[in-house]
Amino acid sequence: MKADPRSVARHEAAHIVVGVTCGLRLRRATAVPESDKILGWTWFHGDPEGPHREALALMFAAGVAWERGGSPADRALLRELVSGRHAERAMIRAADAIIGDRYVAIKRVAEALLHRDLTGADINALARGDRLD
């Protein structure tokens, strides 16, 4: 079964908005499926073994929160960054709170992702209220 492009775009937009909210810099994101298993991806600058560990964990937790517990790949990546089930649940709850507070931004980013891959410069432009060409 083929994934719905809007669903993929909203999932990736949740990663983007939560990651940027946590201070991460976006490298690139796409909502264009590469295969049946990789439907979209979001890539941030950040060191998972260093100062970006918690921000990256929240960014991965956003995928789990957006899918209401689904997204096994995001859950696996989250588990690599946290120290146990309690920390995992706390990250998912925190990501869910960020998502709820920024739903309009997620919608706007998802719409842009449906038309093209996004970079950090694109996200900055969207945050300023600019339209992407």
N, C-alpha and C positions, 0 to 999 in steps of 0.2 A: 504494500500500500504506500502510495506517495504522500509525503508530508505536505501539509498545507503551508504555503509560503508565508502567509500572515502569522501563523502560529510560530514558525521558526523565527521570523523577524521579531516578534514580541519577546520570545525567549531570549534571543541575543541582546535585544534592547535592554532587558532587565539586567543582564550581566554588565552592559555598558554603563547604564545609569548608576547602578550600585558601585561599580568599580571607580567611576569618576567621582562619585560622592565621597568615597573613601580615600581619594587623593591619588589614585593610580592614573597613569597616562596611557591612553589607548594608542596602540600601534595600528591595528587594523581589525575590522570585523566584517563578516559576510553572512548573509542569510541564503546564499546560493548553495544548495546541496552538492557535496562532492561525491557522495555515495549514499547507499541506503542507511549506512551507520553514522556518517558525519553529515548532519543536516545543515549546520552552520557553525561558525566558530568566532570567538572573540579573543584577541591577543593583546595583552597589556605589557608594558615595561614593568619589571618588578622582579625582585629576588625572593623566591619562596623560602630560602634558607636565611634570609636577612630581615631587613626592616619592613618589608612589604608582606610578610607572612599573614598577618591578620587581615589586611585589606584584600589580599588574594583569596583568603578563606571566605570572607564575606561575599566577594564577587562570585565564587563558585556556589556558595549557599543561595545566591539569588536565583540560580537555575533550578535548584531543588524547591525553593519557596514558590517560584512562579508556577512550577508544575505540580504544586501541592503534594510534594513528597516523591514525585517521579524523578526522572532524569538520573538514571543510574551512573552515567559517566561523570556528571557534576558531583554526585554524592561521593563517588570514589576519589575524585580529586580533592574534595573537601576533607575527607577522612585522612588523606595524606598530610594535611596541614594542621589538624587539631589533635588534641591530646586524649580524646575519648568521646563517648556518646553524649555526655552532658555538654561539652564544648561544642559538639556538632549541632545539637539541638539549639543551643544559645545562638550560634551563628545563623542558623536558619530563621529563628524568630527575629533576630536583628535585621537580617536581609529583608524579611517580609515587612517589617516596619518601615524600612527605607523605601521599598517598592510602593507601599500604600501611600506614602507621603509624596511620591513623585510619579504617580501614574500618568499624568499628562505628559511629562517629559518622556516616559517610556513609549507612549503612543506616538509622539512626534519622531523619536529616534527610529522606531519600528517602521514608520511610513517612509522615512529616508532610506532605510536598509532595503526596502522592497525595490528601490530604484538603482542602488549602487552599493558597492563596498564603502565603508566609512573609515576615516582616519581620525586621529586626534584633532587635527585642524578642522575637520567637518563637525566634530562634536562641539568644539569651541564656538564655531559659527552658529550652530543650532542653539547653544546656550545663550548667545547674544540676541537670538531672535531672527537671525539672518535666514534667508532661503538658500538652499543649495541649488546650484545650476544643474 
